[in-house]
Amino acid sequence: MDLKKLSQYLHKKLANDAIVFISPDFKKGIGIEMFLPHYLVIGGYDSPLIKRACEDGLNVIAMESLDPKSAKDAHNSGKILENEKVQNHIRAFQKKCAAAKVHILTFKGNSKIELICKKNKWGLLNLPMIITTKLEDKANFSKLLEKFDGETLPTICGVLNTLNLKKLPASKKYAVQFTRGFGGSSTYFLDIKGIEKLRHSYGDHRVKIAPFVDGPTLTLNGCVYNDHVYTSYPFLQKTGDKKYTRYEGGSCGVDFDFGNKKAHAKKISSAIVKKTVACAASLAGRAKRLGLKGFFGIDAITDGKAVYPVEINPRLTANVHPFTANQLHLNHAPFLLLHLLEFLKITVLIPNSDRFHQRSYAGETLILRNLGNKPCKVSELKKLCNLPARVPADYNFSRLLDSKTPSKKSKTCIAPFSPSSLINPDFEWGELWQL
């Protein structure tokens, strides 16, 4: 499709609207700036990467640079937006743009953000928390599958102490997922005795339990836009690599072009890819009837024969920035942009054909986390990984997001933190990309 014409149309349509993206990691909002006349990205931590982004023409600033005493709150979108100096900066941006309306988009909404937007009469480009929680809560997942017409694993959900484990089919191992967690830190693979032991410490926690499937996890992104469910081509989720996570179910990044690698050919055939797309479309359709709008992500697992849905994330996903770069290279309107247009109630003509959006992508990502038992500076973590202390000279936002000139394949370390930032155990401090 003609992205240039789309950009020209939206610059006229949104001439009176200021769009502000808020996230501790500002990169997640990058990739749609060329379509928006007034777009501001506010991150949490100040870093050399923000300077690089600004040099490449992006309008990015960090809360930490606006309020140096605020670094302790830079990890939370709600606290970033709550900061008085951040709010003043947004108002100054609105005045400079002569915009009649401000709209706020965050990586993941929460009740604090909703209250702040309501107080300031700002529009909110996120699902209401009540819908997000209902769909994302893993302990509600069995309800989401009640009218799902695809293949499913027998699943029980609820407070761990109250669950009847006899309802589970016989299996050597089970996947136990807690309601809250990040990057797979709350996922366990246990036998029945292990689950009974888990009850002693976490009996009052809500969980989802299903038989363990020994196979790869496929993930894809999608968008509910203009009453249509769009889904991407699936990509492989990297999971449980002990060099990058301390958890068996810990996510370590994604492999966009797994289809070109022989190592995965046996368990991820073209038939499995088709089943994964069908599974995701059906699950998203079910979620749509329960209020899903805009960007979402779906994980599914396969044993090489069947494909089983694992979870749905009714929000932006961790891979949204490289995913957006891939969509632009394929001349697609990014799902991140369609998400905004859905909440702004702006309709544009884009191909409805699933085949158009389900073209395979390129490259891979690797998430870097602090695997130690105490907070550690980014500079020290980089030394442990033998990575350069500074932003690599070849890193260029403009080139990465130029749909006409795809970037060269190069391994690049990117992090939204300053070298002196302290990173807590198991938290992400950077990524390695090869796009």
Salt bridges, closest charged atoms under 4 A:
ASP17 OD2 - HIS103 NE2 2.69
ASP25 OD1 - LYS27 NZ 2.80
ASP25 OD2 - LYS28 NZ 3.08
GLU55 OE1 - ARG52 NE 3.64
ASP73 OD2 - LYS72 NZ 3.88
ASP73 OD1 - LYS79 NZ 3.94
GLU82 OE1 - LYS112 NZ 3.24
GLU136 OE1 - LYS108 NZ 3.17
GLU136 OE2 - ARG315 NE 2.73
ASP137 OD2 - ARG206 NH1 2.53
GLU151 OE2 - LYS275 NZ 3.75
GLU196 OE1 - ARG199 NH1 3.32
ASP204 OD1 - HIS205 ND1 2.95
ASP227 OD1 - LYS288 NZ 2.84
ASP255 OD2 - LYS261 NZ 2.94
ASP257 OD1 - LYS261 NZ 3.84
ASP257 OD2 - LYS409 NZ 3.75
GLU311 OE1 - LYS138 NZ 3.83
GLU364 OE1 - LYS238 NZ 2.61
GLU364 OE2 - LYS261 NZ 3.30
ASP426 OD2 - ARG246 NH2 2.98
GLU431 OE1 - LYS27 NZ 3.52
